[in-house]
Amino acid sequence: MIRRAASIHGLYAEMIPGQKRYAYAVTDTSDLYDLAEWREHGGYQGSVLIFYDLQTGAVYQPFEKKRNVICGRPVFADGAFFFLRADDDAQTVTLYRYLPEKEPEAIAILPMTEVDLYNLRLIGDHVNIVSENSRFECYWPKRISFEKDSHETAALIREDKVYLEAWVEEGWDEERHCASEDYRYYHKTVVRDADGTLLKEETGVLFQTPDDVWWIL
């Protein structure tokens, strides 16, 4: 049997990690950092975040589409959904807490002048607003900033420790531009403190299950 949602949008939906009832879709592939480029081309059309209840088929849309406003991808934490919404006209990025059938609640409002929109997103263990370029930056709820390896990507913050995933490539033949017989590609988990000091690293990738348990696989 194939079920149908209450309203059909034809958008690619993804499950929201940490729970197994709701999926989401965004009506545009632009990311938050694309706002600056759109500004140079007359402004951004706006994007909409949609939640799908995979038990009842209900569809929820926290906000109507608004020009020069872009929505980030949601996360599930502490029994609710959270997402970022960047408003280029107001020059703000707002963190919202959301439960379907209820009004979204603004939790934090950050001036765009104080954040780097590149890779700006939410990560666990609870909700943290972070961005990554050559540096790791956490803006909320606690300020953390340090240089990191370009191969490292933050996954969660727990007890003032930042857990990052790093990809490793071994055995690449630079002269022939191909993998050698000893080629190996894998991920490792890197743990740093709030100053960026390396505390631990081990082979394995971080994986969050639908029941909100983190594994190293």
N, C-alpha and C positions, 0 to 999 in steps of 0.2 A: 504494500500500500504506500502511495506517495501522498503526503499531506501538503496542505497549502497554508501559507501564512495569511493573516487577516488582510494584509495589503502587500502587493507584489511590486518590488522595485527593480528586479533584475540586476542586483548588485552582488558582488562577491562577498560572502559573509564568512567570518572567522569566529571560532569560539574564543571567549574571554578566559584566559588562564586563571586557575584558582577556584573554578566552579564549573558545573556541567549543565546549567539550565539555559543560559543566555549566550547568544551570538551577537555580533555587531557588524555593521557595514558603514562605510563613509562614502558619500556621493561623489567624491573627487579624489584623485590620486596625489594632489599637491600636498606637500608637507608644510609644517609651520614656517620653516626657513624660506619657503618660496614666496612669502608675502613681500619681501623686499624686491624681488624681481618683478612680481605682478604690479607693484607700485609704479615701476618705471614704464609699464605698458597700460596705464589707465586704470589700474585697480583690479581686484580679485572678485570673481562672481559670488564667492561664498560656498561653503560646504555644510552638509548636514550629517549628524551622527544618528544612526538608527540602531535600536536594540530589538532583537527577536527573541521572544519567549518560546523555546522549543518544546515546552510542555503544553501550552495552551494555543500557540499560534499567534498570540497577540503581538502587535508591533508598536514600539514606543519611539517617539522623537522628542527629546528634551527641549530643543529649540527649533524655531523656524529658520529657514535660510536667510542670511543677511549679508549684504555686500561687504567685502573686505574683512570678513570673519571666517576663520578656519578652525576646524575641530581636530583634536588629536585623538589617538587611539585610547580606548578605555582600559583600565585595570580593575581587578576586583581585590578589595582588601578590607579587613575589619567589618565584613558583613554588608558592604555597599560597593557601588561602582564609582570610579573617579575618572575624570578626563579633563584635559586642558582645552581652553577655547581662547584663541588669540584674536584680538580686535585691532586691526591696523589703524583705524580712525582714532580710537581711544588710546592707542599705543600701550595696551595692557595685555597681559596673559593671565587668565583667571583659572584657578583650580576649582572644579565643581565636584560635589558629592551628590550621587544620584541613586534613587530607588525607583524602579518602574511604578507608574501610577501616582508618583509624587513629584512635586516641583523640585528642580535642581537647586542645590544650596551652594552658594559661593563660599569657599573655605579660605582661599588666599588670592590676592590680586597683586601681581608683580608688574612693575613698569618695564616695558620692552628695553629701555635703556640700561637695565640692570641684569639682563639675561642674554645669553647667546642662543639664538633660535636654531642654530645648527644642531641637529640631533636632540632637540629639546623634547623630553618625554617623561613619563612616569615609570618608576621601577619600585619593586617591593624592598623589604619585607612588609613594612607598612608603606604608606605612600610617600615617595620622595620625588621632587621635581629636579631633574638632572639634565645636563647637556654634555656632549663630548666632542672635542676636536683634538688638538694636541694635549689639552688638559681635561681632566675630569672635574666637573663643576656640579655641586649640589646646592640648590638655592633655598630649598624648603623641605622639611621644617628646620633643618640645621645647616649652616653654611659649611661646606667642605670644598677644598680646592687643592689639586695637586697635578703635577705632570705625570703622564702615563705613557706606556708603550703604545705605538700606533696599532698594534694587533689586539689590544685589550678593549673589551666592551663591558661596561658595568651591568650587572644583572640584579643585584639587591644590596641593601645596606642592613646590617643586623648588628646590634650592640656596638655601634661606632666602627664597625669593620665593613669595608667595601669589598664585595665579591665580584670579580670580573672574569669573563671568559676570554681566553686568548687562543688564537689558532696558531698551529705550529706546522711548518712544512719542512721535512727533512729529505735529503737525497735528491734534490733537484739538480739536474745537469745544466749548468749555466752556459756551457759552450754549445751544447746541442739543443738547448731550450726545450727540454723534455724531461720526463721523470726517469730516473735511473732504476735499476733493479732493486735498489735499497730504498726507493721512495716511500715516504710515510706522511700522511696528513692526519692530524688529530687535534683535539682541543685540550686545554688544561685550565684548571680553575686557579685563579690568582687572588690572594687575600691581602689587602693593604689596610693600614690604619688611616685615620683621618688626615695625617700628614703625608700620606702616600708611601710610607715605609713598607717594604715588602715583609709580610709576616709569614706567608706560607704559599706554596704552589704545589699542585699535584695534577697528574693526568686525569682528565674527566671533564665532562660537560655538565653544566647546571641544568636541571629539568624540573619544572613545576607541574605537579599532577593536578587533576580536577578537584581533589580534596584538599588542595592548598598545602601540600607537603613538597619540600624541595629535596631533590636527589642529586647526587653526583654520579653520572653514568659513564 
